[in-house]
Amino acid sequence: MSSIALVTGGNRGIGLAIAHSLQAAGHDVVVTYRSGNPPTGFKSVQMDVTNTAVSYTHLRAHETDSY
């Protein structure tokens, strides 16, 4: 079983570089991003935790889920 890495802010800059490094090291990578386009080559979840109209109490994902 491979490990799963969650990278916040993974659609640009340092977050994207970290996501690529983890993927190159053999990890399954899921990225979150607030705005802009989702990165290609990763499972991704768009979420804005600064939006007070939405409450994220937990995010449960399984490897078999599609994002």
C-alpha atoms as one frame of an Amber mdcrd trajectory, in Angstrom:
protein
   0.000   0.000   0.000   1.438   3.368  -0.971   1.138   6.404   1.221  -1.192
   9.273   0.394   0.016  12.856   0.750  -2.326  15.822   1.105  -0.821  19.104
  -0.109  -2.668  22.334   0.627  -2.207  25.136  -1.885  -1.023  22.572  -4.400
  -1.977  24.302  -7.645   0.967  26.741  -7.835   4.287  27.803  -6.396   5.805
  25.936  -3.487   2.731  23.733  -2.987   2.865  22.519  -6.588   6.601  21.864
  -6.332   6.046  19.834  -3.160   3.230  17.871  -4.836   5.521  17.017  -7.775
   8.349  15.976  -5.431   6.076  13.708  -3.409   4.646  12.159  -6.563   8.153
  11.558  -7.936   9.015   9.822  -4.646   6.152   7.365  -5.239   3.373   8.825
  -3.105  -0.237   9.209  -4.203  -0.904  12.951  -3.997  -4.139  14.841  -3.394
  -3.976  18.633  -3.576  -6.332  21.308  -2.317  -6.581  24.746  -3.855  -8.676
  27.825  -3.216  -8.718  29.571  -6.583  -7.337  29.275 -10.072  -7.166  26.099
 -12.088  -6.684  22.637 -10.621  -3.243  21.197 -11.284  -2.997  18.422 -13.858
  -1.802  14.987 -12.856  -3.215  15.003  -9.327  -6.504  14.326  -7.602  -7.657
  17.724  -6.409 -10.297  19.306  -4.182 -11.235  22.983  -4.443 -12.048  24.500
  -1.082 -11.935  27.918   0.531 -11.707  27.617   4.295 -11.785  31.419   4.599
 -15.396  31.461   3.326 -17.472  31.895   6.485 -20.640  30.797   4.684 -19.249
  27.249   4.434 -18.243  25.131   7.405 -15.719  22.332   6.875 -15.965  20.127
   9.930 -14.162  17.269   8.234 -13.270  16.005   4.796 -13.299  12.270   4.369
 -11.966  10.796   1.168 -11.233   7.245   0.143  -8.788   6.127  -2.484 -11.684
   4.865  -4.588 -13.509   8.230  -4.570 -13.441  10.331  -7.696 -12.766  14.003
  -7.177
